[in-house]
Amino acid sequence: MKRLAVILLTLVLALNLAACGNQQTKQQASVLEKDWETILKEAKGTKVNFYGWGGSQMTNSWIDNYLAKRLKEEYDITLNRVGMDIDSILNIMLNEKQMEVKEGTIDVVWINGENFFTAKENDLLFGPFTDKLPNFNKYIDKDSVEVKYDFGFQVEGYEAPYGKAQFVMIHDKARVDKVPVNHEELLQFVKNNPGEFTYPAPPDFTGSAFVRNIIYDIVGYEQFLDMEPKKEVVEEAIKPAIDYFKQLKPYLWKEGKTYPATIAQLDNMFADKEVVMTMSYNPNHVVSKKQTGEFPETASSFVFDKGTIGNTHFLAIPHNAPNKAGALAVINFILSVEAQASKYDPNNWGDLPVLDNDKLNEEEKEVFSKIKIGEGAIRQDVLLEHRLPEMPANLIPIIEEIWMENIPAKGE
């Protein structure tokens, strides 16, 4: 996300918070005080505007073809998906806040991390609402760190979990005999295979995640969970990792003099056999790419022994959503066993479920166990055994800045 936009958004909002506070509280209470059956009756026959990232055709297809269809059948709700980057979504919410628009444009927003923090801190969100959702109460572990916190920020019921992601590395088994299981082995592998490995340059989302995974593997993750977001503090903590990236650099693709700008570029390089590995924050990414014929059938995922970073993406409701009852019904359905299982199927999306396995009965567990994740993907239980928490979002731009100052040479 554009860091400057977030800063400007926060500054502008700080000057525009007082106007509608009492009225907003009354509006929230009115729908949250109703019983669930009444909320469903109000939602019936309405339209729900669902705003979020639209960059994946597979994700869009799941929302348009499965989710929208089932909502129409179950609740007579018409789902209107609007694909838009989060900066534009936040701008809509900001403008409506400034203009005191009582009934806004957006009913449900796909959001997380620093964007959620910005929206929540500046009273752009409706809630807390999660305790009103029957499926949240039935299937979600409310005490889970990944439910209570979003990139280190307290959720406090202002967003509901949507799905999970986890970082994985991807290699071609036809070209790589043994995968590295830690940063030391990766360095040795790259030295033995010069020019055949690289990673996207931060602030690319996946490239930044790779950098954080290496940091965790070298210095651990615990110290970052409550670290003060000051550059000198972060710089000292990650110095061993920065030294590592300097060691790695000469053996990378094009001797580390340039880096792929995006993960899409790295995926294309992997598909063209220009490099032997790529990476993803979607653990089922390899299956999707093999289905489209972009990756070879010998492509397969792996993770480091110490684990890889995972995060949860969420759904929230703007403070002035015109159809709060419909929004609640949509989010509750997404938290059903049926919807989460459909979303988990790599043929549909491959997004990891957010339901607590201990809260599922045997029949519900079987729904997930029957799903074939596809050749080359890692089983969910193995991923969970190797899952590490994300860093607080306010540390990530600092780390990206330090990487930019130390790793790319001048003029590159």
C-alpha positions in Angstrom: 0.0 0.0 0.0 1.1 3.5 -0.5 2.6 4.5 2.9 2.1 8.2 2.2 -1.6 7.7 1.5 -2.1 6.0 4.8 -0.3 8.8 6.7 -2.3 11.5 4.9 -5.5 9.6 5.4 -4.8 9.4 9.1 -4.0 13.1 9.4 -7.1 14.2 7.6 -9.3 11.8 9.5 -8.0 13.1 12.8 -9.5 16.4 12.0 -12.9 15.0 11.1 -13.9 12.5 13.8 -16.3 14.4 16.1 -19.3 15.1 13.9 -21.4 12.0 13.9 -20.2 10.0 16.9 -23.5 9.9 18.8 -25.6 9.2 15.8 -23.3 6.4 14.6 -23.5 4.7 18.1 -27.4 4.8 17.9 -27.4 3.3 14.4 -25.1 0.5 15.4 -27.1 -0.3 18.5 -30.3 -0.5 16.5 -29.3 -3.4 14.3 -27.1 -5.2 16.9 -30.0 -5.2 19.5 -32.2 -7.2 17.1 -32.3 -11.0 17.3 -30.8 -13.0 14.5 -34.0 -14.1 12.9 -35.1 -10.4 12.6 -31.8 -9.5 11.0 -32.2 -12.3 8.4 -35.7 -11.1 7.6 -34.4 -7.6 7.1 -31.6 -8.9 4.8 -34.0 -11.0 2.6 -34.5 -9.5 -0.8 -31.7 -6.9 -0.4 -28.5 -6.2 -2.3 -25.1 -6.3 -0.5 -22.1 -4.4 -2.0 -19.0 -6.4 -1.4 -15.8 -4.4 -2.0 -12.3 -5.9 -2.1 -9.2 -6.8 -4.0 -10.2 -8.1 -7.5 -6.7 -9.2 -8.8 -7.4 -13.0 -8.8 -9.7 -14.4 -11.4 -10.1 -17.6 -9.3 -11.1 -15.6 -6.2 -13.5 -13.5 -8.2 -15.0 -16.6 -9.7 -15.6 -18.1 -6.3 -17.4 -15.0 -5.1 -19.4 -14.5 -8.3 -20.3 -18.1 -9.0 -20.4 -19.8 -5.7 -20.9 -17.3 -2.9 -23.4 -15.0 -4.8 -25.4 -18.0 -6.0 -25.7 -19.6 -2.5 -26.6 -16.3 -0.9 -29.4 -15.8 -3.4 -30.7 -19.3 -2.7 -30.3 -19.2 1.0 -31.3 -15.6 1.9 -32.6 -14.0 -1.4 -29.6 -11.7 -1.1 -28.1 -10.3 -4.3 -24.3 -9.9 -3.9 -22.6 -7.2 -5.9 -18.9 -7.7 -6.0 -16.8 -4.6 -6.7 -13.1 -5.3 -7.4 -11.0 -2.4 -6.2 -7.7 -1.7 -4.5 -7.8 -1.0 -0.8 -6.5 2.6 -1.2 -9.5 3.5 -3.4 -11.8 1.8 -0.9 -10.4 3.7 2.0 -10.7 6.9 0.0 -14.4 6.2 -0.6 -14.9 5.6 3.1 -12.9 8.8 4.0 -14.9 11.0 1.6 -18.2 9.7 2.9 -17.1 10.3 6.5 -16.1 13.9 5.6 -19.4 14.5 3.9 -21.3 12.9 6.7 -23.0 10.5 4.3 -25.5 8.5 6.4 -26.0 5.7 3.9 -22.7 5.0 2.1 -21.6 2.8 -0.8 -20.0 -0.2 0.8 -21.7 -2.9 2.9 -18.8 -5.4 3.3 -15.1 -4.7 2.8 -12.2 -7.2 2.5 -9.5 -5.7 4.6 -6.6 -6.4 7.0 -3.4 -5.2 8.5 -2.5 -1.5 8.5 -5.5 -0.7 6.4 -7.8 -2.2 9.1 -5.9 -0.3 11.8 -6.3 3.0 9.9 -10.0 2.5 9.3 -10.7 1.3 12.9 -8.7 4.1 14.6 -10.5 6.7 12.6 -14.1 5.4 13.2 -14.7 4.2 9.7 -16.0 0.8 10.8 -19.2 -0.6 12.2 -19.0 -2.7 15.4 -18.1 -4.6 17.4 -20.4 -7.0 15.5 -18.7 -10.5 15.5 -20.5 -11.8 18.6 -23.8 -11.3 16.8 -22.9 -13.9 14.2 -24.1 -17.4 15.1 -21.3 -19.1 13.0 -18.6 -17.0 14.6 -19.8 -18.1 18.1 -20.1 -21.7 17.0 -17.0 -22.3 14.9 -14.3 -19.6 15.7 -11.7 -19.8 18.4 -12.2 -16.3 19.9 -9.1 -16.7 22.0 -6.8 -17.4 19.0 -4.2 -14.8 18.5 -5.0 -14.8 14.8 -8.6 -13.9 15.6 -7.9 -11.3 18.3 -5.1 -9.6 16.4 -4.6 -8.5 12.8 -0.9 -8.0 12.0 -0.4 -7.1 15.7 -3.5 -4.8 15.9 -6.4 -5.6 18.2 -9.5 -6.6 16.3 -12.0 -6.1 19.1 -14.9 -7.5 17.1 -14.6 -5.0 14.2 -13.8 -7.6 11.6 -14.5 -11.3 11.2 -11.9 -13.8 9.8 -12.4 -14.6 6.1 -9.5 -17.0 5.3 -5.9 -17.8 6.1 -2.7 -17.5 4.1 0.7 -18.9 4.7 4.0 -18.3 3.0 5.5 -21.3 1.0 8.4 -21.8 -1.3 7.9 -23.5 -4.6 10.5 -25.5 -6.5 10.6 -27.7 -9.6 11.4 -31.3 -8.5 12.8 -32.1 -12.0 15.5 -29.5 -11.4 16.0 -29.5 -7.6 16.9 -32.8 -5.9 16.9 -31.5 -2.3 15.1 -28.4 -1.0 16.8 -26.1 1.6 15.0 -26.4 5.0 16.6 -23.3 6.6 18.5 -20.1 5.7 21.9 -21.8 5.9 20.9 -24.4 3.4 19.3 -21.8 1.1 22.6 -19.9 1.0 24.5 -23.0 0.2 22.0 -24.0 -2.5 22.2 -20.5 -4.1 26.0 -20.7 -4.1 25.9 -24.1 -5.7 23.4 -22.9 -8.3 24.4 -19.3 -9.1 21.9 -17.2 -11.0 19.0 -19.6 -10.5 17.3 -18.1 -7.5 15.9 -14.7 -6.6 13.0 -13.0 -4.9 10.8 -10.0 -5.6 12.1 -6.7 -4.3 10.2 -5.3 -1.3 7.7 -3.6 -1.0 6.2 -6.3 -3.3 4.0 -8.2 -0.8 5.5 -11.7 -1.4 9.1 -10.4 -1.6 8.6 -8.6 1.7 7.2 -11.7 3.2 10.2 -13.7 2.0 12.5 -11.1 3.7 10.5 -11.4 7.0 10.7 -15.2 6.8 14.5 -15.1 6.5 14.6 -12.7 9.5 12.6 -15.1 11.6 14.7 -18.0 10.6 17.9 -16.2 11.6 16.9 -14.2 14.7 13.5 -15.7 15.7 10.1 -14.0 15.8 9.2 -13.4 19.5 11.1 -10.2 19.9 9.1 -8.5 17.1 5.6 -9.1 18.5 5.9 -6.2 20.9 8.8 -4.3 19.5 8.8 -0.5 19.5 8.4 0.7 15.9 11.6 2.7 15.8 14.0 2.3 13.0 17.1 2.1 15.2 15.5 -0.6 17.3 14.4 -2.7 14.3 17.7 -2.1 12.5 19.7 -3.6 15.4 17.4 -6.6 15.7 17.6 -7.5 12.0 21.2 -6.8 11.3 22.2 -10.5 11.1 19.6 -11.0 8.5 20.7 -7.9 6.5 24.2 -9.3 6.6 22.8 -12.6 5.3 21.1 -10.9 2.3 24.4 -9.2 1.5 26.0 -12.7 1.4 23.2 -14.0 -0.8 23.2 -11.2 -3.2 26.1 -12.0 -5.6 24.8 -15.5 -6.3 21.2 -14.4 -7.2 19.7 -14.1 -10.7 21.7 -11.3 -12.5 24.1 -11.3 -9.5 21.5 -9.5 -7.4 22.0 -6.3 -9.5 18.3 -6.3 -10.1 15.2 -8.1 -8.7 11.8 -9.0 -10.0 9.5 -6.1 -9.3 6.5 -8.3 -8.6 5.7 -11.9 -7.7 3.9 -12.3 -11.1 7.3 -11.6 -12.8 9.0 -14.2 -10.6 6.3 -16.7 -11.4 6.8 -16.1 -15.1 10.6 -16.6 -14.7 9.9 -19.9 -12.9 7.5 -21.0 -15.6 10.1 -20.2 -18.3 12.8 -22.1 -16.4 14.8 -19.0 -15.9 14.9 -19.7 -12.2 14.3 -23.0 -10.2 12.2 -21.6 -7.5 9.4 -19.1 -6.8 7.2 -18.4 -3.7 3.7 -17.5 -2.6 1.6 -16.4 0.3 -1.1 -18.7 -1.0 -0.1 -22.3 0.0 -2.3 -23.7 -2.8 -0.8 -21.3 -5.4 1.2 -24.2 -7.0 -2.0 -26.2 -7.7 -3.8 -23.3 -9.4 -0.8 -22.6 -11.6 -0.5 -26.2 -12.6 -4.2 -26.4 -13.4 -3.7 -23.5 -15.9 -0.6 -25.1 -17.3 1.6 -22.2 -16.3 3.7 -24.3 -13.9 5.2 -27.7 -14.7 3.6 -30.8 -13.2 6.8 -31.3 -11.2 6.3 -28.0 -9.3 5.9 -28.5 -5.6 5.7 -26.5 -2.4 7.9 -26.6 0.7 8.5 -24.7 4.0 11.4 -24.2 6.3 11.8 -26.5 9.3 11.3 -23.6 11.8 8.2 -22.6 9.9 6.8 -19.8 7.8 4.7 -16.7 8.4 0.9 -17.0 8.2 -1.8 -14.3 8.4 -5.5 -14.0 8.4 -7.6 -11.8 6.1 -10.8 -10.4 7.4 -14.2 -8.9 6.5 -15.4 -5.6 8.0 -18.5 -3.4 7.7 -18.2 0.4 7.1 -19.8 2.6 9.8 -22.3 3.9 7.3 -23.0 0.7 5.4 -26.5 1.0 3.9 -27.4 -2.6 4.5 -25.9 -3.7 7.8 -28.4 -6.6 8.2 -27.4 -8.0 4.8 -23.7 -7.5 5.6 -24.1 -9.5 8.8 -25.9 -12.3 6.9 -23.3 -12.5 4.2 -20.4 -12.6 6.7 -22.1 -15.2 8.8 -22.7 -17.5 5.7 -19.0 -17.1 4.8 -18.2 -18.5 8.2 -20.3 -21.7 7.6 -18.7 -25.1 7.1 -20.1 -25.2 3.6 -18.6 -21.9 2.5 -15.2 -22.4 4.1 -14.9 -25.9 2.6 -15.8 -24.6 -0.8 -13.2 -21.8 -0.5 -10.6 -24.3 0.7 -11.0 -26.5 -2.4 -8.1 -25.6 -4.8 -10.4 -26.0 -7.7 -12.4 -23.1 -6.4 -9.8 -20.9 -4.6 -7.5 -22.8 -2.2 -7.9 -20.4 0.7 -7.2 -21.9 4.1 -10.3 -22.2 6.4 -10.6 -20.1 9.6 -12.8 -22.5 11.5 -11.5 -24.1 14.7 -11.1 -27.8 14.0 -11.9 -28.6 17.7 -15.3 -27.0 17.3 -16.3 -29.2 14.3 -18.2 -32.5 14.8 -17.0 -35.6 13.0 -19.3 -35.1 10.0 -18.1 -31.5 9.6 -14.4 -32.6 9.8 -15.0 -35.1 7.1 -16.2 -32.4 4.8 -12.7 -30.8 4.9 -10.8 -34.1 4.9 -12.5 -35.2 1.7 -11.1 -32.2 -0.2 -8.2 -33.0 -2.5 -5.7 -30.2 -2.2 -3.8 -31.3 -5.3 -0.4 -32.6 -6.1 2.4 -30.4 -4.9 0.5 -28.5 -2.2 1.2 -29.0 1.5 -1.5 -30.5 3.8 -3.3 -28.1 6.1 -2.1 -30.0 9.3 1.5 -29.7 8.2 1.1 -26.0 7.4 -0.4 -25.4 10.8 2.5 -27.2 12.5 4.8 -24.8 10.7 2.8 -21.6 11.1 4.4 -18.5 12.6 2.7 -15.2 13.5 2.9 -12.2 11.3 4.9 -9.1 12.5 2.9 -6.1 13.6 2.1 -4.1 10.5 3.9 -0.9 11.8 7.3 -2.8 11.6 6.9 -3.9 8.0 7.5 -0.6 6.2 10.6 0.0 8.5 12.0 -3.4 7.5 11.3 -2.7 3.8 13.1 0.7 4.1 16.1 -0.9 5.8 16.3 -3.6 3.0 16.2 -0.9 0.3 18.9 1.1 2.0 21.3 -1.9 2.4 20.7 -4.5 -0.3 20.2 -2.9 -3.8 23.4 -1.1 -4.9 23.4 2.5 -5.9 22.1 3.0 -9.4 20.3 -0.4 -9.4 
